[in-house]
Amino acid sequence: MFTCKVTAHKASKTRVYPSIRLPKEYGSIIGKSAEIIPTSHEGKQAFLVVVDQESVHSVLTSPLEARVENLEKQLAVLQKSAS
């Protein structure tokens, strides 16, 4: 889970759309089609975004988990080059 601010995307002088940025770890979905389903969560407005792409992981990794995984890979490369 992560948090972000809803910002304004100005398509023209008269058209302004709400915009939400996802972490860069989700860059692979850029250009993919998505369904946006209005819903609620704990009494608050929510949106379920369903991307037209098979999930690589059955459970999405958090940005922290992605960073740890990257560091572990880098450490393995360093250990291999040191031996």
C-alpha positions as CSV (number, residue, x, y, z in Angstrom):
1,M,0.0,0.0,0.0
2,F,1.2,3.5,-0.7
3,T,-0.2,7.0,-0.5
4,C,-0.3,9.8,-3.1
5,K,-2.1,13.1,-3.7
6,V,-4.8,13.4,-6.3
7,T,-3.6,16.1,-8.7
8,A,-5.1,17.9,-11.7
9,H,-4.3,16.9,-15.2
10,K,-5.1,19.8,-17.6
11,A,-6.0,18.4,-21.0
12,S,-7.1,21.8,-22.3
13,K,-8.1,25.2,-20.9
14,T,-11.6,23.9,-20.1
15,R,-10.9,20.2,-19.3
16,V,-9.3,19.2,-16.0
17,Y,-9.1,15.6,-14.9
18,P,-8.1,14.1,-11.5
19,S,-4.8,12.2,-11.8
20,I,-3.2,9.7,-9.4
21,R,0.5,8.7,-9.8
22,L,1.5,5.1,-9.1
23,P,5.1,4.2,-7.9
24,K,7.7,3.8,-10.7
25,E,7.7,0.0,-10.0
26,Y,4.4,-0.2,-11.9
27,G,5.9,1.4,-15.1
28,S,5.3,-1.8,-17.0
29,I,1.5,-1.0,-17.1
30,I,2.0,2.3,-19.0
31,G,-0.1,2.2,-22.2
32,K,-2.2,-0.8,-21.0
33,S,-5.9,-0.6,-20.9
34,A,-7.5,-0.5,-17.5
35,E,-11.0,-0.7,-16.0
36,I,-11.7,1.8,-13.2
37,I,-14.5,0.6,-10.9
38,P,-15.9,3.1,-8.3
39,T,-16.4,1.4,-4.9
40,S,-15.9,2.2,-1.2
41,H,-13.5,1.2,1.5
42,E,-14.2,1.7,5.2
43,G,-16.9,4.2,4.3
44,K,-14.6,6.2,2.0
45,Q,-14.7,6.7,-1.8
46,A,-12.4,4.2,-3.5
47,F,-11.5,3.0,-7.0
48,L,-10.5,-0.5,-8.1
49,V,-8.1,-0.3,-11.1
50,V,-8.0,-3.5,-13.1
51,V,-5.1,-3.5,-15.6
52,D,-5.3,-5.6,-18.8
53,Q,-2.1,-7.5,-18.0
54,E,-1.3,-10.8,-16.3
55,S,0.1,-10.3,-12.9
56,V,3.7,-11.4,-12.5
57,H,3.2,-11.9,-8.8
58,S,0.1,-13.2,-7.2
59,V,0.7,-10.6,-4.4
60,L,2.0,-7.2,-5.4
61,T,5.3,-6.3,-3.8
62,S,5.5,-3.1,-1.9
63,P,8.1,-0.4,-2.8
64,L,10.1,-1.4,0.3
65,E,10.0,-5.1,-0.7
66,A,11.1,-4.2,-4.2
67,R,14.0,-2.2,-2.8
68,V,15.1,-5.0,-0.5
69,E,14.9,-7.5,-3.4
70,N,17.1,-5.2,-5.5
71,L,19.6,-4.8,-2.8
72,E,19.8,-8.5,-2.3
73,K,20.5,-9.0,-6.0
74,Q,23.2,-6.4,-5.8
75,L,24.8,-8.0,-2.8
76,A,24.8,-11.4,-4.6
77,V,26.6,-9.9,-7.5
78,L,29.2,-8.3,-5.2
79,Q,29.7,-11.6,-3.3
80,K,30.1,-13.5,-6.6
81,S,32.7,-11.0,-7.9
82,A,34.6,-11.0,-4.6
83,S,35.1,-14.8,-4.6
